[in-house]
Amino acid sequence: MKRYAGQTVFVTGGNKGIGQGIAKRFAEEGATVVIAAIDRDTPEAASALAAETGADVTGYVLDVTDAHAVRDTYEQAEARHGPLSVSVQNAGVITIAKVENLTEREWDLNLDVNTKGVFLCCQEAVRRFRASGTKGRLINTASGQGRQGFIYTPHYAASKFGVIGLTQSLAKELAREGITVNAICPGIIHTEMWDYNDRVWGEMLGTYGPGELMAEWVEGIPMGRAGTPAEVGALVAFLASRDASYITGQTINIDGGLIMS
Ligand SMILES: NC(=O)c1ccc[n+]([C@@H]2O[C@H](COP(=O)([O-])OP(=O)(O)OC[C@H]3O[C@@H](n4cnc5c(N)ncnc54)[C@H](O)[C@@H]3O)[C@@H](O)[C@H]2O)c1
């Protein structure tokens, strides 16, 4: 199945975790893939994905909170690979703290990366879709915490509720141009971020050993297991496909049935 042959897809945070699962799925389906993330080894991650899939994959080091850098990176990507047709805003951070210990810096970091960063990349992608006349696709990674706040993460929850709001607003603005904008809400997906969650929430919520908190929470998922980056990649590739042509402004949970609203 090469649904994305001839298309260029931009994925933020595509060097590892969920973003890597998304980038890999597009690469396997024939896309030229651009990954952009803050980690220094992002170009090497791109080379590894290219070697694994045989696809054309380029990696840029990018801080999505820096509007000039965002513009510059999209410009470089299009100069090299031609017009983009899909942009996936997936880069994100989390920190966990009791309300009186939550610093302004943490608040700003979560809102800047998770919400402003998503907006800046959507904005730049839209400029480019409009310039090339592309009926492009925007897919934004929110979270189960964009549906329901969770203990010790008011800043993260606020940032992810924000992603859903900006997704709906942009979807309305862009609908008549044939550009669709959707959000996804992963539940528990085993990545480095989840290892951090397991450790820090585990310490704060009781005497959990490594992996024990995650195991307890996974037990509460109707499907009884965590999800994989590959499963998230499959959803994103669907939302970016022709089969999803009449879907916009939607927020799709991908969480084994954890949240059903
Ligand atoms: N893992 C989960 O269970 C889970 C659940 C719900 C939502 N999410 C969301 O999924 C997305 C990916 O999470 P993950 O679990 O793969 O995490 P991860 O920690 O494995 O990866 C995070 C990615 O974001 C990138 N990033 C962070 N700050 C950045 C910045 N300023 N500029 C550019 N890139 C930056 C990192 O380089 C990395 O590629 C995030 O938005 C996260 O909030 C994850």
The ligand as a Tripos MOL2 file, in Angstrom:
@<TRIPOS>MOLECULE
LIG
   44    48     1     0     0
SMALL
NO_CHARGES

@<TRIPOS>ATOM
      1 N1          3.0740    8.6730   25.3920 N.am      1 LIG1
      2 C1          1.8230    8.8740   25.7400 C.2       1 LIG1
      3 O1          1.2230    8.0440   26.4250 O.2       1 LIG1
      4 C2          1.0870   10.1020   25.2780 C.ar      1 LIG1
      5 C3         -0.2600   10.2120   25.6360 C.ar      1 LIG1
      6 C4         -0.9710   11.3290   25.1920 C.ar      1 LIG1
      7 C5         -0.3690   12.2890   24.4200 C.ar      1 LIG1
      8 N2          0.9550   12.1690   24.1100 N.ar      1 LIG1
      9 C6          1.5160   13.2230   23.2540 C.3       1 LIG1
     10 O2          2.1370   12.6230   22.1320 O.3       1 LIG1
     11 C7          3.2100   13.4480   21.6690 C.3       1 LIG1
     12 C8          4.4740   12.6150   21.5710 C.3       1 LIG1
     13 O3          4.7700   12.1100   22.8550 O.3       1 LIG1
     14 P1          5.7550   10.8710   23.1050 P.3       1 LIG1
     15 O4          5.1190   10.0330   24.1270 O.co2     1 LIG1
     16 O5          6.1890   10.2870   21.8160 O.co2     1 LIG1
     17 O6          6.9550   11.6500   23.8160 O.3       1 LIG1
     18 P2          8.5470   11.5910   23.6470 P.3       1 LIG1
     19 O7          9.0740   12.2550   24.8630 O.co2     1 LIG1
     20 O8          8.9830   10.2100   23.3250 O.co2     1 LIG1
     21 O9          8.7960   12.5060   22.3790 O.3       1 LIG1
     22 C9          8.5480   13.8920   22.4370 C.3       1 LIG1
     23 C10         8.9830   14.4900   21.1240 C.3       1 LIG1
     24 O10         8.7420   15.8990   21.1700 O.3       1 LIG1
     25 C11         9.9220   16.5750   20.7380 C.3       1 LIG1
     26 N3          9.9960   17.9130   21.3610 N.ar      1 LIG1
     27 C12         9.8940   18.2470   22.6570 C.ar      1 LIG1
     28 N4         10.0450   19.5810   22.8150 N.ar      1 LIG1
     29 C13        10.2190   20.0910   21.5590 C.ar      1 LIG1
     30 C14        10.3980   21.4020   21.0400 C.ar      1 LIG1
     31 N5         10.4510   22.4840   21.8320 N.pl3     1 LIG1
     32 N6         10.5540   21.5400   19.7080 N.ar      1 LIG1
     33 C15        10.5380   20.4650   18.8930 C.ar      1 LIG1
     34 N7         10.3820   19.2080   19.3210 N.ar      1 LIG1
     35 C16        10.2080   19.0260   20.6370 C.ar      1 LIG1
     36 C17        11.0700   15.6800   21.1860 C.3       1 LIG1
     37 O11        12.2300   15.9880   20.4390 O.3       1 LIG1
     38 C18        10.4810   14.3140   20.8600 C.3       1 LIG1
     39 O12        10.6670   14.0450   19.4930 O.3       1 LIG1
     40 C19         3.3000   14.6080   22.6620 C.3       1 LIG1
     41 O13         2.6010   15.7160   22.1510 O.3       1 LIG1
     42 C20         2.5950   14.0590   23.8920 C.3       1 LIG1
     43 O14         2.0950   15.0860   24.7110 O.3       1 LIG1
     44 C21         1.6870   11.1000   24.5200 C.ar      1 LIG1
@<TRIPOS>BOND
     1     1     2 1
     2     2     3 2
     3     2     4 1
     4     4     5 ar
     5     4    44 ar
     6     5     6 ar
     7     6     7 ar
     8     7     8 ar
     9     8     9 1
    10     8    44 ar
    11     9    10 1
    12     9    42 1
    13    10    11 1
    14    11    12 1
    15    11    40 1
    16    12    13 1
    17    13    14 1
    18    14    15 2
    19    14    16 1
    20    14    17 1
    21    17    18 1
    22    18    19 2
    23    18    20 1
    24    18    21 1
    25    21    22 1
    26    22    23 1
    27    23    24 1
    28    23    38 1
    29    24    25 1
    30    25    26 1
    31    25    36 1
    32    26    27 ar
    33    26    35 ar
    34    27    28 ar
    35    28    29 ar
    36    29    30 ar
    37    29    35 ar
    38    30    31 1
    39    30    32 ar
    40    32    33 ar
    41    33    34 ar
    42    34    35 ar
    43    36    37 1
    44    36    38 1
    45    38    39 1
    46    40    41 1
    47    40    42 1
    48    42    43 1
@<TRIPOS>SUBSTRUCTURE
     1 LIG1         1 GROUP 0 **** ****
